[in-house]
Amino acid sequence: MKSSAIAHSNIALIKYWGRSQEHDPYLNIPSHDSVSMTKYGLIPNTHLETHTTIDFSDVHKEDTAFLEGEVLTGRKMERILKVVNPLRKYANIDRKFKVMSRNDFPTQAGLASSASGFAALAIAAVNAFGISFSKEEISTCARLGSGSATRSIHGGFVYWHKGNSHETSYAEQICGPEEFDMNVVIALVHEGKKEVTSDVGHESAWTSPFNDVRTKKSQGQAIEIKNAILNDDFSKVGRIAEENCRYMHVVMMTSDPPLFYWHPDTLRLIKSIQRLRKESLECYSTIDAGPNVHCLCRPEDTYELQKMLEKMKFVRKTIPAKPANDSCVTKEHLF
Ligand code: DP6
C-alpha cells in the first residue's frame, strides 16, 4: 500500500485568514470563501512542488513522517495524523505508515510549503487506500492538515467554498491553467522562518475590530474575482487581489497580540510595484503571512518584470511562476 503524489503550492488572491467561530476549529472551516492560483515555478528544479510518498504496512511498527530527512514530531506530526487518521478509518485498515516528503524549493525561504505538502499527502493517502474520492472530496481531506492545501488539489485558478460542515467546505476549479492569462513573479526580500505560523495566527483574527468588515468584504470579493477571472479581466483581478491583501494585513496588525509579517523592504516593494504600474508595466502585489511579495502580471511581461524586480537592491531573489496543472499521483516513489 504505497503511493506517491506531487502537488503545487498556491498564492491566495482572496485570503483565508481566521477560522469560522461557528465550527470546531479542528476542521479548519473558514469564515468566507477564498480564491487562489496554483503555481508552477519557471526555474529548473524549482517548480514550487512537494513530492510525497506514503506507505501503509505491517512492517512499520509506528507512524513516522520525514520532511527533507527531518523526523516530524509534535504539532507537525499531529497535522499529518489529522489527514491520515480519518482515511485510515474510512478504509478500515489498521496499518501504520511511513511518509517521506520533499520540496523542490527551500522550506526556509518563507514560501508556503504546507499547502503543497498537505495536498500531496491527501492525494497519496487516498490513492494508497484505493479510495475513489473526487478531487473535491480529496480537498476536504487536505483541509484538515492546512486550510490553503484545500485549494492546492486543483491546478489553475481555484475557489474554496467556506461551507458549513466538513463535507461542504471544499475547493473547486474556476478554470484551468491555460484559461486565464496571469503569471506571478515572487520577490523574496527576507528569508527565514516566520515568528508566528499561520496556524497560530488564525486563532487571533477575530480579535481585530476590523475582522467582521474584512470577512464580509472578502466574501463579496471572492465572487467578484471569480467573475473577473472568467471574464479574462487581468486589471480587475489585480486590483481586487491587492485590496484584499491589505484587508488581511490590517487585521493581522490590529489583532491581539498584533502580528507584523511585513519587513521594511516589503513596504518598499509594495510602493515600487505601484510605481512600476504607473510608469512601465501593469502589475499588482499580494502578500501571504510573511514578508515576501507575489507580483501578479500578464504572462508576456513575466521576464521583463523579473528583470526590473532584480534591479531593486532589497530584492534578494525572484522566482517566476505560471498557473500549474492539477496536483496528481506519480509512480516515482521516494523510498
Ligand atoms: C495567509 O492555515 O493554510 O496564506 O498554517 O501554513 O497551513 P499553514 O497556513 P494556512 O493559512 C494560509 C493563510 C494565508 C492565506 C491563504 O493562503 O489563503
Boltz pocket constraint, residues with backbone or C-beta under 6 A from the ligand:
constraints:
  - pocket:
      binder: B
      contacts: [[A, 10], [A, 11], [A, 12], [A, 14], [A, 15], [A, 16], [A, 17], [A, 34], [A, 112], [A, 114], [A, 115], [A, 145], [A, 146], [A, 147], [A, 148], [A, 149], [A, 197], [A, 198], [A, 199], [A, 200], [A, 202], [A, 287], [A, 288], [A, 289]]
      max_distance: 6.0
